Amino acid sequence: MKLLARFVFWITGWKISGDWPEGLRKAVLIAIPHTSNWDLLYARSAFYLMDVPVRFTIKKEVMVGPLGWLIRALGGISIDRKRIPGRRKQTYTEAMIQMLKEADELVVMVTPEGTRSYAPRWKTGFYHIASGAEVPVVVGFLDYKRKLAGIGPVIHPNGDMEAQMEEMKVFGRTITGKYPDKGIR
């Protein structure tokens, strides 16, 4: 896959910017801005080239047959929202927190907008996951204007979610998505 990623970047003229924080084995990686289906190709390629073992989550019901094999090959991991004994089904956030706590090494990629369309507000699940699992949020980016893919700020959740999310958005406003009008404002 790394060879294929190198080819994708060479043929399209993309470059890597920044390095993965040394020694960081667990994190929530947000990929910003998310404005196109092409983002997955460039983001996955970039993280293969940076040797970052990025995974993304998907409902376990989708992970069957040939589609499941392809999704696993790209880094997909299934989320099982199993019933907690004596309680309700766990939420997606609770399942991801548990997954991160139990893993020795896991970097989960999330798009905070939750859509490829313009989103005036980010979803907050990624912050709650990082906070609950006691891992940092690493800001990954794709800048189509400069053809740069890379790593931005590393945020350690401190409970002031609003201020920390604004800090991430300030950085995100310097990045141009494939469709700028759908990006962070």
C-alpha positions as CSV (number, residue, x, y, z in Angstrom):
1,M,0.0,0.0,0.0
2,K,2.9,2.4,0.7
3,L,4.2,1.9,-2.8
4,L,0.8,2.6,-4.2
5,A,0.5,5.7,-2.0
6,R,3.9,6.9,-3.2
7,F,2.7,6.5,-6.8
8,V,-0.5,8.4,-6.1
9,F,1.4,11.3,-4.6
10,W,4.0,11.3,-7.4
11,I,1.4,11.2,-10.3
12,T,-0.8,13.9,-8.7
13,G,2.0,16.2,-7.4
14,W,1.0,16.0,-3.7
15,K,3.6,16.4,-0.9
16,I,3.7,15.6,2.8
17,S,3.9,18.4,5.4
18,G,4.8,17.8,9.1
19,D,5.6,14.6,11.0
20,W,3.6,12.3,13.2
21,P,4.4,13.1,16.9
22,E,7.2,10.8,17.9
23,G,6.1,8.1,20.3
24,L,2.4,8.8,20.0
25,R,0.7,5.4,19.8
26,K,-2.9,6.3,20.5
27,A,-4.9,9.3,19.3
28,V,-8.1,10.6,17.6
29,L,-7.0,12.1,14.2
30,I,-9.4,14.6,12.7
31,A,-9.2,15.0,9.0
32,I,-10.0,18.6,7.9
33,P,-11.6,19.9,5.8
34,H,-13.7,17.1,4.5
35,T,-15.3,18.4,1.3
36,S,-14.9,15.6,-1.3
37,N,-14.8,11.8,-1.7
38,W,-11.2,12.3,-3.0
39,D,-10.2,13.1,0.6
40,L,-10.0,9.4,1.6
41,L,-7.6,8.6,-1.3
42,Y,-5.2,11.5,-0.4
43,A,-5.5,11.1,3.4
44,R,-5.0,7.3,3.3
45,S,-2.0,7.8,1.0
46,A,-0.5,10.5,3.2
47,F,-0.8,8.4,6.3
48,Y,0.7,5.3,4.6
49,L,3.7,7.5,3.6
50,M,4.1,8.8,7.1
51,D,3.8,5.3,8.6
52,V,0.8,6.3,10.7
53,P,-1.4,3.3,11.4
54,V,-4.6,5.2,10.8
55,R,-7.9,3.3,11.1
56,F,-11.5,4.5,10.6
57,T,-14.6,3.1,12.1
58,I,-17.7,1.8,10.4
59,K,-20.8,-0.1,11.6
60,K,-20.2,-3.9,11.9
61,E,-23.2,-4.6,9.7
62,V,-21.4,-3.1,6.7
63,M,-18.3,-5.2,7.2
64,V,-19.5,-8.4,5.3
65,G,-18.4,-10.0,2.1
66,P,-16.2,-8.4,-0.5
67,L,-17.1,-4.8,0.6
68,G,-16.0,-5.7,4.2
69,W,-12.7,-7.1,2.9
70,L,-12.0,-3.9,0.9
71,I,-12.9,-1.7,3.9
72,R,-10.7,-3.7,6.2
73,A,-7.8,-3.4,3.7
74,L,-8.2,0.4,3.7
75,G,-8.0,0.5,7.5
76,G,-11.7,0.1,8.4
77,I,-12.6,-1.4,11.8
78,S,-16.1,-2.4,12.8
79,I,-17.9,-0.8,15.7
80,D,-20.0,-3.2,17.7
81,R,-22.5,-1.3,19.8
82,K,-23.1,-4.3,22.0
83,R,-25.5,-4.2,24.8
84,I,-23.8,-3.4,28.2
85,P,-25.0,-6.0,30.7
86,G,-28.1,-4.7,32.5
87,R,-28.1,-1.5,30.4
88,R,-28.9,-0.1,27.0
89,K,-26.7,-0.5,23.9
90,Q,-23.6,1.5,24.2
91,T,-23.2,4.6,22.1
92,Y,-20.8,4.9,19.2
93,T,-18.7,7.3,21.4
94,E,-18.7,4.8,24.3
95,A,-17.6,2.0,21.9
96,M,-14.8,4.0,20.5
97,I,-13.6,5.1,23.9
98,Q,-13.5,1.5,25.0
99,M,-11.7,0.5,21.8
100,L,-9.0,3.1,22.4
101,K,-8.6,2.2,26.1
102,E,-8.1,-1.5,25.3
103,A,-5.7,-1.0,22.4
104,D,-1.9,-0.7,22.8
105,E,-1.7,1.3,19.5
106,L,-4.7,2.8,17.7
107,V,-5.1,6.0,15.7
108,V,-8.7,6.6,14.7
109,M,-9.5,9.0,11.9
110,V,-12.7,11.1,12.1
111,T,-14.2,13.9,10.1
112,P,-15.5,16.5,12.5
113,E,-17.9,18.0,10.0
114,G,-19.6,14.6,9.7
115,T,-20.4,15.4,6.0
116,R,-18.8,16.5,2.8
117,S,-21.2,19.5,2.7
118,Y,-20.6,22.8,4.5
119,A,-21.3,22.3,8.2
120,P,-21.6,25.4,10.3
121,R,-21.0,23.4,13.5
122,W,-18.6,20.4,14.0
123,K,-19.9,17.3,15.6
124,T,-18.4,17.0,19.1
125,G,-18.0,13.2,19.4
126,F,-14.4,13.1,18.4
127,Y,-13.5,15.5,21.3
128,H,-15.6,13.4,23.8
129,I,-13.8,10.2,22.5
130,A,-10.4,11.7,23.0
131,S,-11.3,13.1,26.4
132,G,-12.9,9.8,27.6
133,A,-10.0,7.7,26.3
134,E,-7.4,10.2,27.6
135,V,-5.7,10.6,24.2
136,P,-4.9,13.7,22.2
137,V,-6.6,15.0,19.1
138,V,-4.2,15.3,16.2
139,V,-5.3,17.6,13.4
140,G,-4.6,16.1,9.9
141,F,-5.2,18.2,6.9
142,L,-5.5,18.2,3.1
143,D,-4.7,21.5,1.4
144,Y,-5.8,21.1,-2.3
145,K,-4.5,24.6,-3.2
146,R,-0.9,23.8,-2.2
147,K,-1.3,20.0,-2.7
148,L,-0.1,19.4,0.8
149,A,-1.3,16.6,3.2
150,G,0.0,16.5,6.7
151,I,-0.2,17.0,10.4
152,G,-1.2,20.2,12.2
153,P,-1.7,20.9,15.9
154,V,-1.9,18.3,18.6
155,I,-4.6,19.1,21.2
156,H,-4.8,17.5,24.6
157,P,-8.4,17.8,25.8
158,N,-8.6,19.9,28.9
159,G,-12.4,20.2,29.3
160,D,-12.7,23.5,27.5
161,M,-14.1,21.9,24.4
162,E,-15.4,25.1,22.8
163,A,-12.1,27.0,23.0
164,Q,-10.1,24.0,21.9
165,M,-12.4,23.3,18.9
166,E,-12.1,27.0,18.0
167,E,-8.3,26.6,18.1
168,M,-8.6,23.6,15.6
169,K,-10.9,25.6,13.4
170,V,-8.5,28.6,13.3
171,F,-5.9,26.3,11.9
172,G,-8.5,24.7,9.6
173,R,-9.3,28.1,8.1
174,T,-5.8,28.3,6.7
175,I,-6.4,25.1,4.7
176,T,-8.2,25.0,1.3
177,G,-10.4,21.9,0.7
178,K,-11.1,20.6,-2.8
179,Y,-14.4,22.6,-2.6
180,P,-13.5,25.7,-0.6
181,D,-17.1,26.9,-0.2
182,K,-17.8,23.7,1.8
183,G,-14.8,24.2,4.1
184,I,-14.4,25.7,7.6
185,R,-15.6,29.3,8.0
